[in-house]
Amino acid sequence: MKFFYFLLFTFYLCEAHAQYAPQAGLPGSTAISASSSVFVGWATQCTIYRGLMNIADPALGYASAGDSSLAVGPADDYTVSLGDSGVAVLTFAHPIYNGDGPDFAVFENGFLDPSNDSMAFLELGFVEVSSDGIKYTRFPVNSLTQNKVQLNNDSYIYANDLHNLAGSYIAMYGTPFDLSELAGTPGLDINNITHVRIVDVIGDINGHSSYDSAGRIVNDPWPTPFPSCGFDLDAVGVINETGVTSVKVLADNITVTVFPNPVTDKLIVSIKGQLPDAVSGMITSIAGSVLQQYSLQGNNNVIPMAQYPAGMYYLTLCDANGNKWVEKITKR
């Protein structure tokens, strides 16, 4: 019987760290590398509202490491520190929309436990989004980290005890967020997200606690009474961005622009310059099936898309020399 309970306890311990995706680099992780081609844009502006170095000791003053410019542009492991319950508000060149899978990712500067690659030193943040810059909706979060013993500056956390908390992954790996989780929220247009707000988690388990969506205390290293305290924001990378696609060069002085993307009924292929040779194009499904073919005629070409169900498609252009350009198209 003792052996049975030992097995049961061992099974419980194994299961206790298997609820969510594991740390970057491990099988099943959802961490996205900063160098991934899925990113089509990055935050272009950031406003910081600093928190205290130690909310329980205001005399120490506010966090001060880094500045807002370090959260703009691609992730590079240079960060701005928010302090206890500090806030960062980020905006973008184009709104973020709800596409297939995650729509954006948040980068922090955590680091691995040298003796256990499943654990890392992590400082966490809540993520909120807005489609008007006024009303924000927080992603539902879960924290299964124990909350009986206070984590400190020598503590490490399992990423797979965490869900929808920014900072769950180590430096240069983003924590992904899927806007579909917020579908139906009154006052929020998940296809027109203009602002992302990061709020530092106060890891104190006694007196100044932060809570997950189930009312559990979120335990992360605290106090951290240093200028670099709290959530250290590196970047926010955009995966699904509305607006015009980037301009592509087909030949000298000849460019093509495709819009709108995402598309609802008509896709426009706009040509600037005189094409020396015929350029053909086709729309294919994500599985590669050819849905329609056409030849570019003049400067503005209209491709009907209303007949296709919502999802991902590919637009392929090919010139007379066999050169190809492929653009991912999202149909709403």
N, C-alpha and C positions, 0 to 999 in steps of 0.2 A: 504493500500500500504506500509506503514511503517513497518507493521508486516511482509509483504512478504519480504522486503529487509533485515529485521532482520533475518528471517529464512535463506535467501540466504547467508548472511554473516556468520551465524553460520555454515551452511553446508560447506562453503568454508574453514572455520577454521578447521573443523573436517577432511575434505579431505586433507588439507595441510600437515597433519602429517600421511598420510596413504599410501604413495606411495611405500615404501619399508618395509622390515621386521622390526618389533619393537624390543625393548630392550630385553635382556636375561630375561627369566622367564615369558614372556608374550606370549599368544597364537599367533602362526605364526612366532615366532622368529626363525632365522636360526643360532643363537649363538650355539657353540659347547662347552660343558663342557670339561675342561682339563682332567677330569677323564674318558671321553668317550672311549669305546673300539674301536672306529673307527680309532684311531691313531695307526699306525704301526711303527712310527719312529719320531725322532725330529732332529733339526739341530745339527750337530756335530762340526761345526766351525763357528766363527763369527768374522768379521773385522769391526771396528767402525771408521767412519770419523766424528768427532764431529763438530757440528755447534755452532755458537755464542749463548750466553745466551739471547742476544737481538741484532738482526741484525741491528737495527737502532742505537745502541750504542756499537760499537765494543770494546770500552775501558773496558767494563765489563768482557771481556774474553769469554772463551768457557764453554759449559756444561761439567760437570765432575762427576756427580753422577753415581755410578756403573761402571762395566767394561764388556768387551765382554764376559767373561765366564758366566755371568748371563743370556745371551740369548741362551746358549747352553743347550740341554737337555729339559726335560719336564717343562711345565709351573708350576711355584711355587710362583708367585707374587713378586719375586725379579727381579729388572729391571735395564737396562742400559739406560741412558737418551741421546738422540741424539742432542738436541739443535735445534735452528732455521735452517731448511734445512739440518740437519745432516743426515748421511747415515749409514745403516748397511747392510753388505753383508753376507749372510748365505749360507753354503754348507752342504751337507748331505752324509750319508754313501752310499746311492743309489739314483739314479735320481728319480724325481717325474714324473709320467705319467698321462695322461688324462684318467681317468676312469669314472664310473658312478657317477654323482653328484660332490660335491666339492672334490678337490684333496689335499688341504692343508689349514691350518688356522693360522692366526697371532694373538698373544695374547699381550694385553697391560694392564694397571692397572687402568682403569677408575672406577668411583664409582657413585652409584645412588644418585639422588636428594632425600633427606629424605622425602620430601613432595609429590613427584610424581615419581612413579616407571617407568614411560614412558620416563623419562629424566635422564641424567647422565652427570657428568663432564667427558668430552672426549677430548683427544688430538690425532689428526689424522695423518695418514701417507699414502702416495702413495705406491703401491706395484708393483714391476717390476720383471720379470723373464727372465732367459737366459738359453740357451742350450749350450753355449760355454764360458761363463764367460766374454765375450767381448761386445756383442750386447744385450741390454736389451729392453724388450717390457713392457710398462706400462699397467695395467688393466684400462679400461675405467671407470671413476668415475662420480658420480653425487652427488651434494650437493644442497639440497633445503632449507637449513638453511638460514634465512634472512641475508642479507649482508649490511644492512643500519646502524646497531648499532654494534659497536665492542664488541665481547664477551671478558670477562675478567676472572680472577681467581675465581670469584663467579658465573660464568655462567654455565648453563646446556643446553644440546642439546638433541633433539629427534633422536634416532637411525634410525627411519623410515623416516628421511629426508636424509639419507645417503645410498649410494650404492658403494660397492667395495673400501671403505676406511678402512684401518686397524685402529683399535682402536675404532670402532663403538660400541663395547660392553664392558661391565664392566670387571674387573679383573677376571681371571680364566675362561673366556668364549672367545673362539676364533672367529674371523671374518673369514668366509670361502671364498675360492676362487676356481673358476671352470675354468680350463685351456681351456675348449671347447670354451670359449668366445674369445680366442685368435687364434683359428684355422685359418689357411691360412695366418698367418703373415709371410712374407718373412724372411728367416734366423732363424726362431724359430721352433724347434721340440718340440711340446707340449707333446710328449711321452718320452722326454729325458731332463727334466729340471734339471740342475745341480746347478743353483744359484738362490736365491731369494734376491731381494734388497728392503729395506724399506727406503723411503725418507720422512723425516718430512715435514708436511704441515706447512707453515708459515701462521698463522691465521690472520695476519694483513690485514685489508680491505682497507688500504690506504698506497700505496707506495711500500710495499714489499709483495704483494699479491700472493697467489697460486690460481690456477684456475682448475675447473673441466672440463670434456670433452666437455661441452657445452659452455665453456667460462665464467661460473659464478664464482665469487670469493668464495673461501671456507673459511668460518668464523669459527675459533675455538679460544679458550682462548689465548689471546696475549695482551701485552707482558707477559712473564713469566721469569723475570730476576733472575733466581735462578740456582744453580748447577744442579738441577733436571729438567731443562726446556725441553720443546719439547716432542716429542714422546718418551714414556718410553717402550722400547721393553722387553718383558718377554720371549717369545718363539715363534718358528714356528713348528707346528705339522704337520706331513705328514700322509695323509690318503691313497694315492695310490703311492706305492713305487715299482720300478722295482727291478729285481734281484731274488736271491734265497730266498725261504721262510725260516723262522727260523727252526732250527733242532728240531724235535719232538722225544721224547723218548717213544718207544712202550713197552719196558721192560728193565730189567737190561742189560746194554751193547749192547742194540739194538736201533738204531736210524733210522729215516727216513727223507729224504730231498726231497722236490718237487721243480722242476725247469723246464724251466723258468716260471716265473709268473710276468707279463702277458705272455700268450702262444699264438703262432700263429698256429702251426701245430702238434707238438708232445710234450706231457707232460712226463717228466721223474720222476719216483718214485725210488729213490736210497736208498737201505737198507745197513746199516753197522751192521754186526753181524749176527749170525745164528738164524733164527726164529725157536723157539721150536714148534710152532703150525702154522697151516695155517692162513694166513691173507687174507681176501677178501676185495675188494674195489668196489666202484661204483661212477659214475659221475651222478649227478642230476642237473636238471635245478633249477633256483632260486625259482620256484614254487613247487619243490619237485618231479617232474617227473623223474623216473629213465631212463637214456639215455644209459648207458652201465654198465656191471658188469664184474669183472675179479678176478683172484687170483694172488697174488704176487709170482713171480717165480724168484729166484736168487736175485742178488744184484741190477740189473738195469732193471726196467720195463718201457716199452714205452706204453703210452696211446695216441692213435690217437685223435686229436682234430680239424683237419682241416675241418671236415664235419659240424661243428656247427657254427651258426652265432655269430657275436661279441656280447659279453655280459658277465654276471656273472653266474658262475656255482659253484657247491660244489663237492669236492672230499671227500668221506667218506671211512675210513679204519676201519675194524672191525676184532678183533682177535677171537680165538676160545672160549674165556671166555666172549665174549660179550662187551669188552671194545671198545670204539669208539673214533676216532679222525677225526675232520672235518676241512678242509682247504678251504677258499674261493679262487676260481680260476677265473681270468679274461681272457677272450678270445678276442684277437684283430681281 
